[in-house]
């Protein structure tokens, strides 16, 4: 008899815990504070990855300028392009993988916006109310089914936000500081490449490269202008499409206007919604291309500014103050330092790349898996 009373007490406690969850989770969903923190975390991650990508593209631009450059000194000829060829291959693949990481972050941001929509809050609230009512009426079979529905919607609504916050905690606790040092090391290597570029250029060579650089910059600017104009055109189309969707939804009735669900709206509203999504996706792709073009233009303008100083006989930095034929021992020492740093740069780049993949793909998948296992355990108990 005592055992029966204890079992009843345990069931009653579990019912109260479920009631707390059924009341609390919809409140959290409607408040939106979890979504706000998660969105800020993803935006910060995108910014950090974007800075690393910009540094990589800057290194790539410098290596491209140095390809084929030789130091011609008495009894000594050194081709810097041969040394930097592995760096060029590494940094190109590095940039490609960073784009994958940025794509993963962008996908998380889009999905977070989707699950933060009012529709999911409405579904979560309805499921919670129905499940709570079944618990009060004490109908175990119906309560189990409704609680499983509630679990499913809760997982879809909150799992991504929780994963983003957990991933941010792991990043801040274990990876962020090391990644900052690795990024700083990449910036230092970029500075060393600038010094080598300075040492390897004579005034006539600088004028030749400056003439070749002008058309490249103009071409990049034309491409950027075209992309910008296309984005502006899409912005106008998006505004028109959004107004059209709002008007059609309003004409379709209050239910469609509030939810814009396919089941509650006519075909013209659904078609207008799909058209708007397509336009927004095209704009996002164009914005990514424009950002990449701007990073390349900035690197080319930086190189042009340095070349302009050399054509006037002015030093671009400390190494430009060296004579046209610097001491062989000093130059060999500098080149030796660059050559030694290549292995460190490769190791640092690979470590940074692995860290980015962990933060943007692997760790989020691990947390999703753990949350899914937790939900499955609760599912089995119902």
Buried (B, 14 or more C-beta within 10 A) or exposed (E): EEEEEEEEEEEEEEBEEBBEBBEEBBEBBEEEEBBEBBBEBBEEBBEBBBEBBBBBBBBBBBBBBBEEBEBEBEEEEBBBBEBBEEBBEBBEEBBEBBBEBBEBBBEBBEBBEEBBBEBBBBBBBBBBBBBBBBBEEEEEEBBBBBBBBBBBBBBBBBBBBBBBBBBBEBBEEEBBEEBEEBBEBBBBBBEBBBBBBBBBBEEEBBBBBBEEBEEBBEEBBEBBEEBBEBBEEBEEBBEEBBEBBBEBBEEBEEEBBEBBBEEBBBEBBBBBBEBBEEBBEBBBEBBBBBBBBBBBBBBBBBBBEBBBBBBEEEEBEEBBEBEEEBEEEEBBEBBEEBEEBBEEBBEBBEBBBEBBBBBBBEBBEBBBEEBEEEBEEBBEEB
